[in-house]
Amino acid sequence: PGSRGGREGVCVVPQWEQDQIPFAHSPAQMASCVLRPRRLFTRLCSTAAPSSPSKHKTTPLPPLRSARHPAAAAPLIPDFSNYREAYRSKSSAELVRSLLVFRLCSYSVLVDRHKELINLSRLVLGKWLFEKVMRMTFYGQFVAGVDQDDIKPLIQHNRSFGVGSILDYSVEEDLTQEEAEKKEMDNSLPEYYAEVSCESLAEKEVQGDNHREKKFRPHRRFGDRRENVFSARTYFYADESKCDQYMETFLKCIAASGGSSEDGFSAIKLTALGRPQFLLQFSEVLVKWRSFFRHLAVEQGQGGLAAVDTKLDMERLQKSLAKLGIATLEEITHWFTGEKIGLSGTVDLLDWNNLIDNRTKVAKLFVVPNQAGEIEPLLLQFTEEEELQMKRMLQRMDVLAKEALKKRVRLMIDAEQTYFQPAISRLTLAMQRKFNTEEPVIFNTYQCYLKDAYDNVTMDVELSRRENWYFGAKLVRGAYMAQERKRAEEIGYEDPINKSYEDTNAMYYRCLDYILDEIKVNRKANVMVASHNEKSVAYALRRMHELGLHPSSKKIYFGQLLGMSDQISFPLGQAGYSVYKYVPYGPVEEVLPYLSRRAQENRGMVAGTQRERVLLWNELKRRILKGDLFRAAY
């Protein structure tokens, strides 16, 4: 039985998947596979999100209840095929632009050679005319404007049709692959490696880094984190002053969101705020600590359970730790008693995470044997400058969260690669615990193509319930699948991605169901269904109706990108649901990398864009036949 009243949720992991759980150490080494973290790390480690792979069978999408016989007082379920209602907000010129842009994106030869075509167009047309053409086509379709003043008309226009905004200043560095790889390698290694060339690192491991898991080491082959990533922007660390510049950019975005709407979001990426070495090392600590818990769960016959349902018997756990030589049974018993852990007789993952809090004596004892069998900290000791870099990153996050609270803007923390994500999620949780006490200000992003997505969602919900703060989540399928799979295969660690698209769909619905059930019983949970998939949106609507969750509660949000899936966004907004467009803005020349990714993403979403083109063309034909071609949007 699950850990929540009236809910059952046992997730059985097949034996072959248990065998692949990454932990290449003997039992004694497992016991010591967590570090004596420095004070800053141990404070942050205490409530890290879990990671426990599970496999799910795809279940068919249940049919929607007929709109002609809705439940009592239930709001309208929008018809996403009603092109007249979907494009009420669009002028005929905007319909033509959308048709043109989507058609151009369908030609692979144009998308593959888009950089050359852009450079040629800029050379032939000149800067002024080039920007004019871009504004009439791709820029006008996917970008709201240049600055805070330029984007206000569009934001207010969308708001009048019930559609809010998630602002994102989408200026990106236009680096070559070689430049990106060099930046990543130079800044993903400890400071005292600075004199060692990237080529040397590729040939042999640096002394002292041998005990690091493969996944959490920097690799030049994957130094350009933009490779095969079309739906997310990428930041590369240069220095601390550059991080301060990014923070100022995010602050301006928060100000723009607060100044243009009353209920907006602003999107940020944590890799813009600090050196990636910190995120890599911190993520490794969290993953190994959870892996140790998973190993102990297998010993107690609970290896196939979801993390939220795993409860270790405290006495057996203490004996196991003593047997592994961590300390005497008397000392271990004293740790648990002193920290008031396991008072119920069991220890779950949240309790386990608290053991490496900086306040506990046990924290300093977790070390790892090196190649020579000598005991040493799992992570290399930070230099004074590296400790300052960590503190500055946390300070920047704090500044952004305080400004968002002041401006009444919610912060959407974007998800990133799995070798960064455990640290990003833990830092986001720390912000949620501090700033989500009265309303949901900070939202974390969960990528449902990951095997451990359900465990991450359920344990974070459980933590919010125990500590009585507002849980905020954005559910996406994910942006890094091709890159993650290739990296895992070539470097040699377990693929973190679900086996198939059907498994990812099942994971998406499973996570969504859990959060919706939580909203039903606990009004402090909130979720954004961020998807261009009509079936996923329809599923969320059906579940809302089944659970009696009315749109007016403003606990469930929907999100799509500006310029895409308007047939979903605008009918939802006009039916009273909370729906948002992800709204990029910035100067034409500086958002070209973003526009490049949009073109490639649309080329990949063939079925979705084909349907959208059909609906756009049907509405345009209707206006021509009715004589409404030149009528303003209404």
N, C-alpha and C positions, 0 to 999 in steps of 0.2 A: 504493500500500500504506500501511496505517496505521503509526503510529510504535511499535506494540507488537508483540511477537513473536506470530506466528500469527493476527494480526488484520488485517482489511482494513476500511477505513472512509473512503472518499472521499465527501464530501458536496458535490454539485454545486449551485451556486446559479445559477438561471436568470438570463439577461442582464437581464431587466426588474427583478429584485430587486437585481442589482449596481448598476443605474442609480439605484436609489432609496436606496442607502447614503448617509446624510446627510453631505455634505461640500461645502458650497457655497462653495468657495474655489478660486483658481487653484493650480497646483502649487507655486508659490513660497510662497503663503499657507499651503498645506497643510503645508509643511515647518516653518512657524513656528507651527502651530496648537496648540502646546503651550507652556505657560508656563514662565517662570522661577519655579517654585513656591517658596514659603517653605520653610524647613528641615523643618518638621513635615510639610508636604504631600509633599515629595520623598521623605522616608523611607517614607511610607505607600504612595506610588505604585508602589514597585519591583516588587511581585508581584501587581498587580491582575488580577482575572479578566477574560477576554476577552469580546468580543461580536461574533459573526459570524453574520448571519442565514442560515438554510438552510431548505429546504422538503422535506417528506417525503411520500411516498405512504402511505396507510393500508394496513396489512397485516392480514388477518384473524387473530383470536386463535387460536393453535394449540390443539387439543383437549388436555384433561388426560389424563394416563395413568390408566388404570382403577385405582381403589383396591383392587380385588380382586387385582391383579397388580402390586404395587409393586416398585420396585427393591430389591435386597438391602439390608436394614437401614434402609430408608427409613421415616421416621415417617409417621403417619397423616395423610392429607389430609382436613381437616374437611369435613363435609357442612353447608353453610350453610342448607339447607332443613329440617334436623332441629330442629324447634321445641322438642322436649322437652329436648334437650341445650343448645340455645341459651339457654333461660330457666331452667335449673336454679337459677341464683343468685337468681332473682327470686321474691318472694312474690306471691300472687294479687292483693293490693292494688296492688303495683307494676305488674303487668300491666294492671290496670284504669286506673291513672293514665296509663300510656303510651298506651293506646288513646284515652283522653279527650283528652290533650294533642295527639296527632297528628291526631285528628279536628278539633279546634278550629283547628289550624294549616292545615287544608285549606280553611277558609272564608275566601275573600279579603276579604269585607266585614269580618270580625273583625280580620284582620291589618292591613288598611288603616286601620282606626279604633282600633288597639290603644291608642294613647296616650290618646285620649279615654276609652276604656273603663277604663283603669287609673286615671285621675284620678277618674272617676265612682265606681268601686269603692272607692277610698281615702276619698272623701268620704262615701259611704253606710255603709260598714262600719266606718270608723275604723281607726286604725293597727294595733292589736293584731289585730283580726279579719282585716283585709286581709292582713297578713303570714302569718297562719295559713292562709288560703285559698291564698296563693301557695306556701307550703311544701307544701301538699297537691297542688299542680298543677305549674305551670311551674317554679318554683324547685326543687321536689323532684325534677323530672325532669332538669334541666340543670345544677344547681349542687350542689356537695357539702356545703356548710355555710358557717357564718359565719366561723370562724377555724380556727387550727391544731388546737385540741382537738376542735372540732365535726366536722372532716372525717376524723379518724382512724378511726372505726368503718367508714365506707364504704371507705376506702383499704385497710384490713386485710381487709375482707370480699371486695373484688375480688381482692386478692392471693391469698386462699385458693383462688380459682378460676383462678389463673394470669395475672391481668390487673394490670399495673402502672399507675403514674400519672405524668402530666405536669402539675404543678401550675401554676396561673395565677390570681393574685389579680385578679379580673375587675371591679374597681371602675373606672368610667369617669365622666368629666365629662359631665353632661347639659346640653350647650350648645345654644343655638338656632343656626340656620344663620348668622344675622348675626354672632353672637358668634364662631363658629368661623372665618368668613371674615376678620374683623378680626384675630383672633389670628394667623392664618396669614400675612396680608399684613404685619402689623407686625413679625413675627419671622422672615420669610424674606428680608428685605432687609438689605443692609449697614447698619451702625449709623448711618452718616452720612446715611441716607435717612429717619431717624426723624421728621424734621420735615415730610416731604412726605406729604400725605394719600394714602390709597389711591385716592380718586377721581381725583386728579391723575395717579397712576401708571397708571390705567386709560386715561386719555386720551392720554398721551404717555410715551415711555420716558424714564427718568432718564438724564441725561448720564453717560457712562462705562459704562453697562450695555448699550449698543447692540451690542457685539461678542458678548454672551452668546447661546448657542443658545436658540431659542424654548422647547425642552423644559425647560431648566434655569432659566427665569425664573419667578418667582411670578406667578400669574394669579388675580385676585380671583374670576373665574367658577368656578374650581375650588379656592377656598380652603377649602371644607368637604370635607375628604378622606374624610368618612364617606359621601358620596353614592354610592348604588348599591353599597355594600360591606356585606355581611351576615355574612361569615365571619371578620372580623378587627377587632380593636379599634383605636382611633385615639387618639394622644396629640397635644395641642397645647402648644406651648412658651409658658410664661408668663414665667419668669425662672429664674435659676440655683438659687434656693432650692427651687423646685418640682421641678427635676430631681433635687436632693438628696433630696426627699421620695419621688420615684419610685424612686430607688436604694434607699432604706431599705425601701420596699415590696417590691422584688425580693429584698433580703437576707432579709426575713421569709419570703418564699416559698421561698427556698433552705433556710432553717432548717426550715420546715414539711415540705419534701420530705425532707430528711435525717433529720428526727425521726420520720417516719411510715412510711418504707420504706427498704430497703437499696439499691435500684437505680433510684431515681426520676430524673425530669427536672424542670427548671423552665424556663418559657418567659419570654423577655424581648423587648422591642422597643427598638431603639436610638434611635428618635425620641423616646423618653421621657427620654433621658439628655443631650440637648444641643439647641442651637439649629439649626433646619433649614437655615439659610443655609450652615453649614459643609458639610452633606451635599450640598446642591445644587452648590456650587462644586467640591468634591472630586470628585463624580460627573462633572462636566463635564470636568475635567482627564483623568480616566481614560478616558472615552469618546472624547475627541478624540485622545488618544495612541494608542488602539487603532485608531481610524479612519485615522490616518496610516499605521500598520503595514499595514492592509488595502489602502490605496492603493498602497503600495510592493510589496505582494504581487501586485496586479493587474499592475503594471509587469513583474514577473518571470513572468507567466503562471500565477500560482497563486491567482487571484481566486475560483475556485470550490471551493477546498479548505476542509475544516473547520479550525479554528484549530490543533488538536493535530497536524495533518498538514502545516501550512505551515512550510516551512524556506527562508529567503531566503539566496541565495548572498551571502557576506559581501563579496566584492570588488565585486560589482555594487551591493550596498546602499551601500557607502561612496562609490562613484562617483555614485550617485543623490543622496545627501545633499550631496555637494560641488557637483553640478550645480545643486541648488536653492539654493545660496548660504548654507548653514548655516555652513560653514567650509571651509578648504582641505582637499584630499584628505590631505595630510600630517597635519594636526591631527586629522581624523576617524579616520585609521588609528591614530594615537597613543591616542585615546580607547578604541577597541576593544581595543587591545593592553594598555593600562594596566589596564583593568577585566577582562581575561581573558575577553572576550566573543567568541564565534565561533571558538574554538580548533579546532572540528571543521570549520571552513570554512563553516558555516551559522549563521544567527541565527533563533531561533524567538521566539514572543511573550513567553515568560518572560524570555529574554535581553533582548529589546527593553524590557520593563518595567524591567529593572535599569538601563538607561541614564539614567533620571530619578531614580535613587536619590540621596539627598543627598550621597553620598560621591563622585559623579562630577562632573568638571568640566563635562561636557556639559549637566548639569541647568540651569545658570544661563543657557544660551543660547537656550532655547526661549521665544519671544515671539510676539506676533501683531500684524499691522498694524491700526491703527484706521481709522475712516472717512476720516481725512485722509491716510492712508498712512504715518503715523508708527508706529514700533515701540514697543509697550508690553506689559507682562505681560498674559497672557490673563485672569487673575483680578485683581480689584481688591485693592490692598494692604490687609491686615488692620490694624485699629486694635489698640492694646495690649489693650483690653478683649476684642476678638474673639479674639485669640490666647489669652488666658486662658480664654475659653469653650471653645475647642478642646481645650486641655490638660485642662480639667476633665472634659470628656466622655470623653477617653481614660482619665483617672484613675478615673472611675466604672466604666468597663468593666473595668479592671484589678482594682478592688476586688471586683466581682461574680465574676469568674473565679477569683480567689484563694479567695474564700469557698466557691464551688462545689467547688473542688478539696479544700479542707479538710473539707467536709461529705460528700464523695464523691457529689456530685450533678452530673448532666450538664446543661449549659445549652443550650437550644434557642433559637437566634436566629431570630426570625420574619422573613419576607420582607416587603417593603413596595413602594411604587410605584417604577416604573422610573427616575424622576428622582432618587430617593434610593438605589436598590439598589446601583449600582456601588460607592458609598462604603461602604455597609453590608457588602457582601460583602468588600471589601478590609479593613475593620476586623476582621471576623470571621476572615479568614485570618490576620491578625496575631496574634489571640488563639490560633488553632489552632496556629500555629507555636511559640508560647510555652508553651501549656498541654497540648497533645496529644502530648507527647513519650513518655509511658509508657502512656497509655490515652486513649480518645476522651472528652474532657471537653466540648469545644465542638462543637456541630453547626450547620452552616449550612443554610438553607432554599433550595431551588431550585424556582422556579415554572415548570412545564413548558408552560404556555400561551404562554411567550415564545419568539420565534424563535431567540434566542441561548442557550437553556437548555443545549443539548448542548455548545456551546463552553465555557460557564461550568463545567459539570460536568467535562468532560474535562481542561481546563487546570488546574483545582484539584486533580484527582486526580494529574495529572502533577507538579505542584509538591510535593504531599505525598510522592510517591515519591522525587523528587530529594533532598528535605530530610529524608526518613526520619521523618515524623511520622504520627500516626493521622488519617486522613481520616474525617470524620463528616458525613453529609448527611441531610436530610429532603426527600423528594420529594413535592411537591403539584402539583395542576393550577393553582391560583392563585386569588386572592381579589379581584382588582381589574380584571377583564376589561372590564366595561361602562364603568367610569370611565376606564380607560386609553384605550380606543378612542374614546370621546367627546372626551376631552381632545386626543388626537392629531389628530382630524378638525377640531375647531374652532380649534385654535391653529395647525395647519399643519405637522406633522412626521410622519415615517414611523410607521405603526401598529406597535407592538412585538409585537403579539399574533399568534399563528398564525391562518391564515385560517379554519379550521373546527375543530369539536370533534374530528373524525377526525384532523386534523393534530396536535392537542394530545395525543390518545391515542397516536399514533405517536411523538411526542416523549417522552412519559412512558415508554413501553416502551423506547425507544432509550437514554434516560439510565439507566434501571433496568438494562438489559442490560449497559451499560458498567461500572457499579459492581459488579454481581454477578460479572462476569468478572474484575474487579480483585480482589474478595474471594477468588476462586478461586486466583489466582496470588500475591496479596499479602495476608496476613491482617491488615494494618493498616487496611483500608478497612471502613467501617460505613455502613449505610443504614437509614432508617426509611421504609417504604412507608405514607405517610399518606393514606389513601383510604377513602371509604365505598362505593366501586365494587367489587362482588363479583368482577367479571371481572378487574379489575386485581390484586386480592389473589390470585385463583386463578392468574393469569399468573405472579406472583412465586413462588408455591408450586411451580408446575410447573418454573420455571427453577431454583429451589433443588434440586429433585430431579434435574434433568438434570445439574447441575454438582456434585452430591454435597455440597451445603452443608447440614449437619445443623443443626436448630434449637438444639442444645446448644452450638454454637459462639458463639451470641449475637452474631452479626455483622449479622443482618437482623432488623429490628423492624417491627412493624405498629402503626398508630395510628388511632384514631377518637375522636370527641367523646363525652363523657359524655352518656348518655341517647339516643344514636343508634347504630344499626347494632350492637346487642348480638348479633344473630345471626351477626355476623362475629367480634367481639372474643372472646366467651367460648368458642366452639368452638376458636378458635386457641389460647387460653390453656390449655384443658384438653388440647389435643393436644401441648403442650410448646413451642409457639412463643413468642417474645418479643413480647408485645402490650401496648399501653398505651392508657389512656383519657386524653384531654385533660381535666383536672379543674379547672373554675373554682370559686372560692369567694369569699365576701365577704358583707356584710350585705344583706338583702333589698332595701332601698330603693336601695342604691348599685350593685346589679348589674342594675337594671331595663333600662338600655341594652343590656347583654349579652343579656338574655332577649328583648328586642325583636328583636335580630338573629337569634337562634335561631328565633323564630317565623317571620320572613320567609324564612330559609334553608330551613326545612322546607316552607314553602309552595312554594318553588321546586324542591324535590327530590320532585316528585310521584310519580314511578315508584318511587323508593327507599322513601319512607314508605308507599306503598300496599302494597308487598311486606311491609314490616315489620309493618304493621297486620294483614295476613292471617296472618302467622306468630304474632303475639301472640294473635289471636282463636282460632286453632287450638289453641294451648296452653291458653288459658283454657277452651275447650270440653272439651278432653281432661281437665282437672282436675275439671271439673264432672261429667262422665260417670263418671270413675273414683273420685269421692268424695275427691279430693285438694285440694279448693278451699282448705281452711284449714290444709293442711300447710305447715310452715315451709320456706323455701328449703333445698335439700340439696346 
